[in-house]
Amino acid sequence: MARTEVGVPPLAFIQLLDGGVLDPEAVTRFRLLLDAEGWSELDLVRRDHQVPVRWFREVYPDLDTDTATRFGLAFAEQAQLTSFGPLSLPLVSAASVAEVFELLAYLPLISGSLRPHFHHASEGLTVGLAGHTGDPVLDCLVTAYCGAALLRVVDMLAGEQPGMNLHLAWQAPPDALLERDVIADRLVFDARTSFIHVPTHILDVPCRFPDPVAYRMALSELRRALEREGTPSSVTESVSRAIERAPGSSSLSRVAEAMGMSVSTLKRRLEAEGTTFREVRESVLRERAIVLLLDPALPMSQIAVDLGYSDLANFHHAFKRWTRRSPGEFRRAGIRPRSGARLTVPPTRVDQPDNGVAVPAIE
């Protein structure tokens, strides 16, 4: 199990295995993978080792978007405030919903499978959710899990917040019209992109167990931990973080200088990881642009400048190359919720004959 692999928090994974969501055969396969890597469940938790997301593909080789969505939302039901390793204490100590979302900046400490992008505006906070597993279906799983877990954590800490919705950029699984799930009315499928919008009045909602001293101390420790890990898991991740800090001035030479290496060395090390500086930069800029375009009050010319484009036309061409839509078309595209759609995983299971692994059934 390589430290460089993107994964999920270990305690959350153990709770999943013991939570009754997965079929016993699938649980056995996950534990066999753990044994093959030479780890025990106790080792995972003690060493705070992320569990590779690829294991879900190995246990479910025919995993599709519908089932991945069901899994992600069902796994979020298992999430407890103790699930999130070093983020758990500051979560419990947060004084407001705004402080809960502030902790997302430290998500790399517990999971590298998803990258949040933040945009503050007068009407609230928009958090873009971009999966980084290298597998589009697994991206759906981690995005659904992380987004739904966030809604549930806020509900635990501050009470139910019906004005805060999770938007997911794919269609809802068919026949998902059950009413058991308490967050079902806050799931919006077939959105332009995956994100959570938190209105300003919700950001100010107080949490139930505020402890300002404990929160500040935990935040200081998180900053130190992020600096210690600061050798991110790969050169690609280091470059991504450097670009995120200053997208408008993130040239190859500047990023190489900030990382203390020559341009040729940086190129060579990125090539060894199967990518290029241009690919990494465009991935970051694309994700950032999408979040900014969700704010209708933000002029496109300002977005272009913030992302480092010399003029609006260059930004227009780049965005259309990334998404096959112009920035204007993306902004005008309405979000089409499936009215009343509720998603849950009931206790009934159905076997998949293709691989012999049982998956949740939708009744």
Sequence and secondary structure as in RCSB ss.txt:
>XXXX:A:sequence
MARTEVGVPPLAFIQLLDGGVLDPEAVTRFRLLLDAEGWSELDLVRRDHQVPVRWFREVYPDLDTDTATRFGLAF
AEQAQLTSFGPLSLPLVSAASVAEVFELLAYLPLISGSLRPHFHHASEGLTVGLAGHTGDPVLDCLVTAYCGAAL
LRVVDMLAGEQPGMNLHLAWQAPPDALLERDVIADRLVFDARTSFIHVPTHILDVPCRFPDPVAYRMALSELRRA
LEREGTPSSVTESVSRAIERAPGSSSLSRVAEAMGMSVSTLKRRLEAEGTTFREVRESVLRERAIVLLLDPALPM
SQIAVDLGYSDLANFHHAFKRWTRRSPGEFRRAGIRPRSGARLTVPPTRVDQPDNGVAVPAIE
>XXXX:A:secstr
  TTS EE HHHHHHHHHTT S HHHHHHHHHHHHHTT  HHHHHHHT  EETHHHHHH TT  HHHHHHHHHHH
HHH  TTTTGGGHHHHHH SBHHHHHHGGGGGGGT SSEEEEEEEETTEEEEEEEE SS HHHHHHHHHHHHHHH
HHHHHHHH   TT EEE SS   TT B    TTGGGEE S SS EEEEEHHHHT B SS  HHHHHHHHHHHHHH
HHHHTS SSHHHHHHHHHHH GGG  HHHHHHHTTS HHHHHHHHHHTT  HHHHHHHHHHHHHHHHHT TTS H
HHHHHHTT SSHHHHHHHHHHHHSS HHHHHH      TT B    S EEE TTTS EEE   
